[in-house]
């Protein structure tokens, strides 16, 4: 679990882990996610709440197995609308 560690950025290599199912990056100081996020195709749950994100990367549409996306308490201005439709297994979306 990487939540609550004042992380500001992530190494792109973390998204290449082939067995990564849950990634909890909540309550850090992340301002931007790399496009490499789209390589984490095994992700089922992504928790980004409590960061400083203004947008989600375009590659989020590659996360076809994603069921939970929690991005509340950020500074989101917009979403990559044309990519969000590819999240066909998404059951819970929180952008509060």
SVG drawing of the C-alpha trace seen along z (x, -y; Angstrom):
<svg xmlns="http://www.w3.org/2000/svg" viewBox="-21 -22 32 34">
<polyline fill="none" stroke="black" stroke-width="0.4" points="0.0,0.0 1.4,-3.4 -1.3,-5.6 -0.4,-8.4 3.3,-8.6 3.6,-12.2 4.5,-10.6 4.8,-13.3 5.5,-11.1 5.7,-7.5 8.3,-5.5 6.7,-4.3 8.0,-0.8 5.4,-0.3 2.7,-0.1 4.5,2.8 3.9,5.2 1.8,8.0 0.0,9.2 -0.9,5.7 -4.7,5.9 -5.1,3.1 -3.1,-0.2 -3.9,-2.5 -2.1,-5.9 -4.6,-7.8 -3.6,-10.7 -0.3,-11.6 0.8,-14.7 0.6,-13.4 0.0,-16.1 0.2,-14.0 0.0,-10.3 2.2,-9.1 0.8,-7.7 2.4,-4.4 -0.6,-3.9 -2.2,-2.3 0.2,0.6 -1.4,1.7 -4.0,3.7 -4.6,6.2 -5.7,3.4 -9.1,4.0 -9.1,1.2 -7.3,-2.2 -7.5,-4.6 -6.3,-8.1 -8.3,-10.0 -6.8,-12.9 -4.1,-13.9 -3.6,-17.0 -4.5,-15.6 -6.0,-18.0 -6.5,-15.3 -6.3,-11.6 -4.0,-10.3 -5.5,-9.5 -4.2,-5.9 -6.7,-5.2 -8.9,-3.8 -6.5,-0.8 -7.6,0.4 -10.3,2.7 -10.4,4.7 -10.9,1.7 -13.9,2.1 -13.3,-0.6 -11.9,-4.1 -11.8,-6.4 -10.4,-9.8 -12.4,-12.0 -10.7,-14.9 -8.5,-16.0 -8.5,-19.1 -9.8,-17.4 -10.7,-19.8 -11.7,-17.3 -11.7,-13.7 -10.5,-12.0 -14.1,-11.5 -13.5,-9.5 -11.4,-7.1 -13.7,-6.6 -16.1,-4.6 -13.5,-1.9 -13.8,-1.1 -16.5,1.4 -16.1,3.3 -16.3,0.2 -18.7,0.6 -17.8,-2.2 -16.6,-5.7 -16.1,-8.4 -15.0,-11.8 -16.5,-13.8"/>
</svg>
